[in-house]
Amino acid sequence: MFARALVAAAALLALTAGPLAAQTLNLLVSAGGSGRTFESSANQFREQTGINVRVIQYPYAEVREKQLLELVGQTGNIDIVSIDGSIWLPELTPFLKPLDDVNTSNLIPSMVDLFRSDGKLLALPVRIAGWVLIYRKDLLDQAGLTPPKTWAEFRATAETLTKDGVYGFVPALKQGNYLVVQWIPFLFGHGGAILTPDKKHAAFNTPAGLKATEYFVGLVKDGLVPPGAKAYEQSDIITAMSQGIGAMAITYSPYYLNMNSAKESKVAGKLDIAPFLPYDPDAGLKTGRTLISGWGFGVADSSRHPDEAKQFIQFIAGDSEQKRIAVDSNNAPTSAAVYRDPDYLKAFPAAASVLTALESAEDRPLIENWTEVEDILARELSAAISGLKTPQQALSDAEKAVNAAL
């Protein structure tokens, strides 16, 4: 491990060599839209403070590996640590400086809580999206319907709107992590949980978990989703909704902008977001519980410039920069004030509904081997959706495998 860390360190040292090296902070990020957004913020920060933040982009999996190697090796080449919510936080916790003295009152509490471990705040949320109910307002209006508040209403609405080449619900059902996160809001909204509070045992094979899974599978079995949905990933939800073949989707809130874009969508201007997810009143709930995930930034304990790293993190999580990158780059904001800002509301008219939905949000369990648990759930949920197993068989088999993994 240490030898690999030295190799990675040498690569980063080559990048940081030069006259600015002593004044430069290093940040590894996932390449793509998020990477471009963070680079934009780094440029703004440099203009305002004179401090250079070098944003180094790699594919997602490489960021995780390279960053961890640097931190384990205590090379000092990483100053600002990228953290993909609860997926990465457990393994990165030993290498992060606490940020408990930072004022987080401007940030959405459920998003801040994503980056707490054992009561300590280890990062600030900078790009967090939540799962919301996106629906065709025109179709619901024509049918005399309002956005469904309960799962019974959701099913009835899907049945009513499945006609003339339109399907009531568009989910991502391809075996993989997207299938699991598609199922989780159904589990939460029926009063279920993934793991026990101590995170030592599976908690989804319960009456609530079975009810949620039978409901979820039933939408597929009864033809309320597009025929190709078993091969859908998240991008396919955007395509299906934009092409007008879906009436409702439960997916990441930023996708609304694509679905409602005149440049990308045949149904632009006809979509809206509900300020809640459906729930099962028999479970004692008053609203659904949405899932949130995304990026936070922390300070590496081996950083040579911890104060400057902390300054950058507070800058990008501040109201002003969160607004700028939300409006200019479609960044999913973590500042509550942005969701009420007139400029952002022009770009994202449904922002107020998203904020309401996110207030009851949570993330996946904070465990180091979440990916293994997720793979098990994806395999068994796929078997249930394909009819290879009953929902009960799938949950029972998943429970055994997850308990063995934990």
C-alpha positions in Angstrom: 0.0 0.0 0.0 2.8 2.4 0.9 4.7 1.7 -2.3 1.5 2.5 -4.3 1.1 5.7 -2.3 4.6 6.7 -3.2 3.9 6.2 -6.9 0.7 8.2 -6.7 2.5 10.9 -4.7 5.1 11.2 -7.4 2.4 11.7 -10.0 0.8 14.5 -8.0 4.2 16.1 -7.2 4.8 16.4 -10.9 1.5 18.2 -11.3 2.2 20.6 -8.4 5.8 21.4 -9.3 6.5 25.0 -10.2 6.7 28.5 -8.7 3.1 28.4 -7.4 3.5 25.1 -5.6 3.9 26.5 -2.2 0.7 28.5 -2.6 -1.3 25.8 -4.3 -4.0 23.6 -2.8 -4.8 20.3 -4.4 -8.2 18.8 -5.0 -9.1 15.6 -6.8 -12.6 15.5 -8.2 -14.7 13.3 -10.5 -14.4 14.3 -14.2 -17.4 15.7 -15.9 -20.1 18.3 -14.9 -19.1 18.3 -11.2 -15.4 18.7 -12.1 -16.1 21.6 -14.3 -18.3 23.2 -11.7 -15.6 22.9 -9.0 -12.9 24.2 -11.3 -15.1 27.3 -11.9 -15.3 27.8 -8.1 -11.6 27.4 -7.8 -11.1 30.2 -10.4 -13.5 32.5 -8.5 -11.7 31.7 -5.2 -8.3 32.6 -6.7 -9.7 35.9 -8.1 -11.0 36.8 -4.6 -8.2 35.6 -2.4 -5.1 35.0 -4.5 -5.0 31.4 -3.3 -4.7 28.8 -6.1 -6.8 25.6 -5.9 -5.6 23.1 -8.5 -8.6 20.9 -9.5 -7.3 17.6 -10.8 -10.0 15.5 -12.6 -10.1 11.7 -12.9 -12.8 9.2 -13.5 -14.9 8.5 -10.4 -13.3 5.2 -9.4 -9.8 6.7 -9.9 -10.5 9.7 -7.7 -11.4 7.3 -4.8 -8.3 5.2 -5.2 -5.8 7.9 -5.8 -7.1 10.1 -3.1 -7.1 7.3 -0.5 -3.6 6.3 -1.4 -2.4 9.8 -0.9 -4.2 10.1 2.5 -3.0 6.7 3.8 0.5 7.6 2.7 0.3 11.0 4.5 2.0 12.5 1.5 0.6 16.0 2.1 -0.3 16.3 -1.6 -4.0 16.4 -1.0 -5.4 19.4 0.8 -9.2 19.3 0.1 -10.8 15.9 0.2 -13.7 14.9 -2.1 -16.3 12.8 -0.4 -19.2 11.1 -2.1 -21.5 11.1 0.9 -21.9 8.0 3.0 -20.3 5.9 0.3 -16.8 7.3 0.9 -17.0 8.9 4.3 -16.4 5.8 6.4 -13.1 5.0 4.8 -12.0 8.7 4.7 -13.0 9.5 8.3 -9.5 8.8 9.8 -7.9 11.3 7.4 -10.2 14.3 7.9 -9.9 17.3 10.2 -13.1 18.0 12.2 -15.0 21.1 11.1 -17.2 21.5 14.2 -16.3 25.2 14.6 -17.7 26.0 11.1 -21.1 27.9 11.1 -23.4 25.7 8.9 -26.7 27.6 9.6 -27.0 28.6 5.9 -26.9 24.9 4.8 -29.8 22.4 4.6 -29.5 20.4 7.8 -30.2 17.0 6.2 -27.2 17.6 3.8 -24.9 18.7 6.6 -25.7 15.5 8.5 -24.4 13.4 5.5 -20.9 14.3 6.6 -21.1 13.7 10.3 -19.5 10.7 11.9 -19.6 9.9 15.6 -21.1 13.3 16.2 -18.2 15.1 14.4 -18.7 17.3 11.3 -16.0 16.2 8.8 -17.0 18.0 5.6 -19.4 20.6 4.2 -21.9 19.7 1.5 -21.2 21.4 -1.8 -23.2 19.5 -4.5 -26.2 17.4 -3.2 -29.2 16.2 -5.1 -32.3 14.5 -3.8 -34.9 12.2 -5.2 -38.2 13.9 -6.0 -41.4 13.1 -7.8 -41.4 14.8 -11.2 -44.7 14.6 -13.0 -46.5 15.8 -16.2 -48.6 18.6 -14.9 -50.6 18.7 -18.2 -51.6 15.1 -18.0 -52.6 15.2 -14.4 -54.6 18.4 -15.0 -56.4 16.8 -18.0 -57.4 13.8 -15.8 -58.5 16.1 -12.9 -55.8 14.7 -10.7 -53.4 16.3 -8.2 -49.9 15.0 -7.4 -50.3 11.8 -5.5 -49.5 12.0 -1.8 -49.9 8.4 -0.8 -48.7 5.2 -2.5 -52.3 4.2 -3.1 -52.9 7.5 -5.0 -49.6 7.0 -6.9 -50.7 3.6 -8.1 -54.1 4.9 -9.1 -52.6 7.9 -10.9 -50.2 5.6 -12.8 -53.1 3.4 -13.9 -55.1 6.3 -15.1 -52.3 7.9 -17.1 -51.0 4.6 -18.7 -52.6 4.9 -22.1 -52.0 6.2 -25.7 -48.3 5.3 -25.6 -47.7 7.0 -22.2 -46.7 5.0 -19.1 -47.6 6.1 -15.6 -44.2 5.6 -14.1 -40.6 5.6 -15.5 -38.1 3.9 -13.3 -34.4 2.8 -13.6 -34.5 -1.0 -13.3 -31.2 -2.2 -14.7 -29.4 -4.3 -12.2 -26.9 -2.0 -10.4 -26.8 0.8 -7.9 -29.4 2.8 -9.8 -32.0 0.0 -9.2 -31.2 0.1 -5.5 -31.6 3.8 -5.1 -34.8 3.7 -7.2 -36.2 1.2 -4.7 -35.1 2.9 -1.5 -37.7 5.8 -1.6 -40.4 3.1 -1.8 -38.8 1.3 1.2 -38.5 4.5 3.2 -42.0 5.6 2.2 -43.5 2.4 3.5 -41.8 2.8 6.9 -38.9 0.4 6.1 -35.2 0.7 6.7 -32.1 -0.8 5.1 -30.2 -1.7 8.2 -30.8 -1.9 12.0 -29.8 1.3 13.9 -26.5 -0.3 15.0 -25.8 -1.1 11.3 -25.0 -4.7 12.1 -28.0 -6.5 10.5 -30.3 -6.2 7.6 -33.6 -4.5 8.4 -35.5 -4.6 5.0 -37.0 -8.1 5.3 -39.9 -7.0 7.4 -43.6 -6.5 6.7 -42.9 -2.9 5.7 -40.1 -4.0 3.5 -42.1 -6.7 1.8 -45.1 -4.4 1.3 -42.8 -1.8 -0.4 -41.1 -4.4 -2.6 -44.3 -6.1 -3.6 -45.7 -2.6 -4.5 -42.5 -1.8 -6.5 -42.5 -5.0 -8.4 -46.3 -4.8 -9.0 -45.9 -1.5 -11.0 -43.6 -3.4 -13.4 -45.6 -6.6 -13.5 -48.9 -4.8 -14.2 -47.5 -2.8 -17.2 -47.4 0.6 -15.6 -43.8 1.2 -16.7 -42.3 1.3 -20.2 -41.5 -2.2 -21.7 -37.8 -1.4 -21.8 -37.5 -0.1 -18.2 -35.7 -3.3 -17.0 -32.7 -2.0 -19.0 -33.1 1.7 -17.9 -30.4 3.6 -16.0 -30.9 7.2 -14.8 -30.1 8.7 -18.2 -32.9 6.6 -19.8 -35.4 8.2 -17.3 -34.4 11.6 -18.7 -34.9 10.4 -22.3 -38.2 8.7 -21.6 -39.7 11.7 -19.8 -38.3 14.1 -22.4 -39.8 12.1 -25.2 -43.2 12.3 -23.6 -43.7 8.5 -22.9 -43.7 8.9 -19.1 -46.2 10.6 -16.7 -44.2 10.4 -13.5 -40.6 9.7 -12.4 -39.0 9.5 -9.0 -35.4 10.6 -9.7 -32.7 13.2 -9.0 -34.0 16.7 -8.8 -31.5 18.3 -11.3 -32.8 16.0 -14.1 -35.9 18.2 -14.1 -33.9 20.9 -15.9 -33.1 18.5 -18.7 -36.7 17.1 -19.0 -38.1 20.7 -19.0 -35.6 22.2 -21.4 -36.9 23.5 -24.7 -33.7 22.4 -26.3 -33.8 18.8 -25.0 -37.5 17.9 -24.4 -40.6 17.5 -26.4 -42.7 18.3 -23.3 -40.8 21.4 -22.1 -42.9 23.5 -19.8 -45.3 20.7 -18.9 -43.4 19.2 -16.0 -43.4 20.0 -12.3 -42.1 18.7 -9.1 -44.1 17.6 -6.1 -43.0 19.0 -2.7 -43.2 15.5 -1.2 -42.7 11.8 -2.0 -45.6 9.4 -1.6 -46.0 7.6 1.7 -48.0 4.8 3.3 -50.3 6.2 6.0 -50.6 2.7 7.6 -46.9 3.0 8.5 -47.6 6.1 10.7 -46.0 8.4 8.2 -47.2 11.9 7.2 -44.9 12.3 4.2 -42.5 10.2 2.2 -38.8 10.2 2.9 -36.5 11.1 0.1 -32.9 10.0 -0.6 -30.1 12.4 -1.0 -26.5 12.0 -2.1 -23.7 13.9 -3.5 -20.4 15.7 -2.9 -18.9 17.3 0.2 -15.4 18.7 0.8 -13.2 18.1 3.9 -9.8 19.1 5.0 -7.0 16.5 4.8 -5.3 15.9 8.2 -2.0 15.8 6.3 -2.5 19.0 4.4 0.3 21.6 4.5 -2.3 24.3 4.1 -5.2 23.4 6.3 -6.4 26.9 7.0 -6.5 27.8 3.3 -8.3 24.5 2.5 -10.9 25.3 5.1 -11.3 28.8 3.7 -12.0 27.3 0.2 -14.5 24.9 1.5 -16.4 27.6 3.4 -16.3 29.7 0.2 -17.8 27.1 -2.1 -20.5 26.2 0.5 -21.4 29.8 1.0 -24.6 31.3 -0.2 -23.0 33.5 -2.9 -21.0 30.8 -4.6 -23.7 28.2 -4.2 -26.1 30.6 -6.0 -23.5 31.3 -8.8 -22.8 27.7 -9.6 -26.5 26.7 -9.3 -27.5 29.4 -11.9 -24.5 29.1 -14.1 -23.8 25.3 -13.9 -27.0 23.7 -12.8 -25.2 22.7 -9.6 -27.6 21.1 -7.0 -27.4 23.7 -4.2 -26.8 23.0 -0.5 -27.7 26.5 0.7 -31.3 26.9 1.7 -31.3 30.5 0.6 -30.5 29.6 -3.0 -33.8 27.7 -3.3 -35.7 30.9 -2.5 -33.6 33.2 -4.6 -35.4 34.9 -7.5 -32.6 34.3 -10.0 -32.5 30.6 -9.2 -36.3 30.4 -9.3 -36.1 31.7 -12.9 -33.8 28.9 -13.9 -35.5 26.3 -11.7 -39.1 27.2 -11.1 -39.8 24.1 -9.0 -37.0 24.9 -6.6 -39.3 25.6 -3.6 -40.9 22.2 -4.0 -37.5 20.6 -4.1 -36.4 22.3 -0.8 -39.6 21.1 0.9 -38.9 17.5 -0.2 -35.3 17.6 0.9 -36.2 18.6 4.4 -37.2 15.0 5.1 -34.3 13.4 3.4 -31.7 10.9 4.4 -28.8 9.0 2.9 -27.8 5.4 2.7 -26.2 3.7 5.7 -22.8 4.9 6.8 -20.9 1.7 6.4 -17.5 0.9 4.8 -18.8 -2.0 2.7 -22.0 -0.3 1.4 -21.0 -1.2 -2.2 -21.1 -4.9 -1.3 -24.5 -4.5 0.3 -25.7 -2.5 -2.7 -24.6 -5.2 -5.1 -26.5 -7.9 -3.1 -29.7 -5.8 -3.1 -29.3 -5.0 -6.8 -29.0 -8.7 -7.6 -32.0 -9.8 -5.6 -34.2 -6.9 -6.6 -33.5 -7.6 -10.2 -34.5 -11.3 -9.7 -37.8 -10.1 -8.2 -38.5 -7.7 -11.0 -37.7 -10.4 -13.6 -39.9 -12.9 -11.9 -37.1 -15.3 -11.1 -38.0 -14.9 -7.4 -40.9 -13.7 -5.4 -40.4 -10.5 -3.5 -40.3 -12.5 -0.3 -37.7 -14.9 -1.7 -35.6 -12.0 -2.9 -35.7 -10.2 0.4 -34.9 -13.3 2.4 -32.0 -14.2 0.2 -30.7 -10.6 0.3 -31.1 -10.6 4.1 -28.9 -13.7 4.5 -26.2 -12.3 2.2 -26.2 -8.9 3.7 -26.0 -10.2 7.3 -23.0 -12.4 6.2 -21.4 -9.3 4.6 -21.9 -7.2 7.7 
